[in-house]
C-alpha cells in the first residue's frame, strides 16, 4: 500500500497519551497509531451511514419485493 506523509496538529495531552501507547508497545509508532485510529473512525462512519440508510427501509415492502414471484419460481427449481 502506498503511503503519503502529512502534517497534523494535535492537542498536547492527546499526543502525550499517544506517546505513552507507543512507549508501552501498544502501537509500533505514532504513524501506525494514528492510521489505525483514522481507519477505525472511517469504518464507524460508514457503518453509521449504512444503518441510517437501512432504517429508511420499509420491512413490509422489502419482504414483499423479496417474495415477489417466489412461489412461481419454486416450481422451476430442480429437486435435490
Secondary structure, DSSP 4 states (H G I P E B T S, - for coil): -----------HHHHHHHHHHHHTTSSS-HHHHHHHHHHHHHHHHHHHHHHHHHHTS-HHHHHHHHHTTHHHHHHHSPP-
